[in-house]
C-alpha cells in the first residue's frame, strides 16, 4: 500500500527580494554602530559613515518594499504580507527621517540620530524576520 502526501509549498521570496531584504540589516546596523562610535569619540567622519550607510539602507529597503508590494498581488503568497509591508514602510519612513537628521551638523544630529538609528535597525530586523518566517511548507489548517 502506498500513501501519498500532498504538500503544497508557498512560493519563496524571489532571490533578488531576499538579497535586498537581508541587505537592509547590515546597512542600518552599520549606521547605528557609526553613531555609537561618533557618540564616544566625537570624530565627525563617523556621522559621514552613518549618512552613507543610511542612504544605502534606504535604497535596499525601498527596493525590498517595491518587491513586497509586487509580491502582495501573488495569489499563493502565505504568511503575513500586510504586516511585513507595514514594517518595511515604517522602516523606510523612519530611515528617511533619520537621514534628514544626519544631514544636519554632526553634533546637532545627536542624540536624536542615534535613537532613530537604533529604532530603524530594530524595525529592519523585525521586517526581515517576518519576511523570511512567513515561508512555510504545507497547507493552511
C-alpha positions in Angstrom: 0.0 0.0 0.0 1.3 3.4 -1.0 0.4 6.6 0.8 0.8 9.9 -0.9 1.1 13.2 0.8 0.1 16.4 -0.9 2.3 19.2 0.4 1.6 22.4 -1.4 4.5 24.8 -0.9 4.1 28.5 -0.7 6.3 30.4 -3.0 9.6 31.5 -1.6 10.8 35.1 -1.8 12.4 35.9 -5.1 16.2 35.7 -4.7 16.6 39.4 -5.5 13.9 40.3 -3.0 15.6 38.2 -0.4 19.0 39.8 -1.0 17.5 43.3 -0.8 15.7 42.5 2.4 18.7 40.9 4.0 20.9 43.8 2.9 19.0 46.3 5.0 20.1 44.9 8.3 23.9 45.3 7.9 23.5 48.8 6.4 21.2 50.1 9.2 23.2 48.3 11.8 26.4 49.9 10.5 24.7 53.3 10.7 23.8 52.6 14.4 27.4 51.5 15.1 28.8 54.5 13.4 26.5 56.7 15.5 27.7 54.9 18.6 31.3 55.5 17.5 30.7 59.2 17.0 28.9 59.4 20.4 32.0 58.1 22.1 34.8 59.7 20.0 33.3 62.9 18.6 35.1 62.3 15.3 32.9 63.9 12.6 33.8 61.2 10.0 31.6 58.7 11.9 28.5 60.7 11.1 29.5 60.8 7.4 29.8 57.0 7.5 26.3 56.8 9.1 24.8 59.1 6.5 26.2 56.9 3.7 25.1 53.7 5.3 21.6 55.2 5.9 21.4 56.1 2.2 22.3 52.5 1.2 19.8 51.1 3.7 17.1 53.3 2.2 17.9 52.2 -1.3 17.8 48.5 -0.3 14.7 49.0 1.9 12.9 50.9 -0.8 13.6 48.2 -3.4 12.6 45.5 -0.9 9.3 47.4 -0.3 8.7 47.6 -4.0 9.3 43.8 -4.3 6.9 43.2 -1.3 4.2 45.3 -2.9 4.6 43.3 -6.2 4.5 40.1 -4.2 1.3 41.1 -2.5 -0.5 40.5 -5.7 0.6 36.9 -6.0 -2.4 34.7 -5.1 -0.5 31.9 -3.4 1.6 34.0 -1.0 1.0 32.8 2.5 2.0 34.4 5.8 1.6 37.9 6.9 2.2 40.1 3.9 0.4 43.2 5.2 2.3 43.3 8.5 5.5 42.8 6.5 4.8 45.6 4.2 3.8 48.0 7.0 7.1 47.2 8.8 9.1 47.8 5.7 7.2 51.1 5.1 7.8 52.2 8.7 11.5 51.3 8.4 11.8 53.3 5.2 10.0 56.4 6.6 11.9 56.5 9.9 15.1 55.8 8.0 14.4 58.8 5.7 13.7 61.0 8.7 17.0 59.7 10.2 18.8 60.6 7.0 17.4 64.1 7.3 18.5 64.3 10.9 22.0 63.2 9.9 22.1 65.9 7.2 22.4 68.5 10.0 25.7 69.4 11.7 27.3 66.4 13.3 26.7 67.4 16.9 23.2 68.7 16.1 22.2 65.2 15.0 22.9 63.7 18.4 21.2 62.1 20.3 18.1 62.0 18.0 20.1 60.4 15.2 21.4 57.7 17.5 17.9 56.9 18.9 16.4 56.8 15.4 19.2 54.6 14.1 18.5 52.1 16.9 14.8 52.1 16.1 15.3 51.8 12.4 17.7 48.9 12.9 15.1 47.1 15.2 12.4 47.7 12.6 14.6 46.4 9.8 15.3 43.2 11.9 11.6 42.7 12.6 10.7 43.2 8.9 13.4 40.7 7.8 12.2 38.2 10.4 8.6 38.5 9.3 9.6 38.4 5.6 11.6 35.2 6.0 9.5 33.4 8.6 6.3 33.6 6.5 7.8 31.0 4.2 6.1 27.8 5.3 5.7 24.4 3.7 2.3 22.7 3.8 -1.3 23.7 3.5 -3.2 26.1 5.7 -5.0 24.3 8.5 
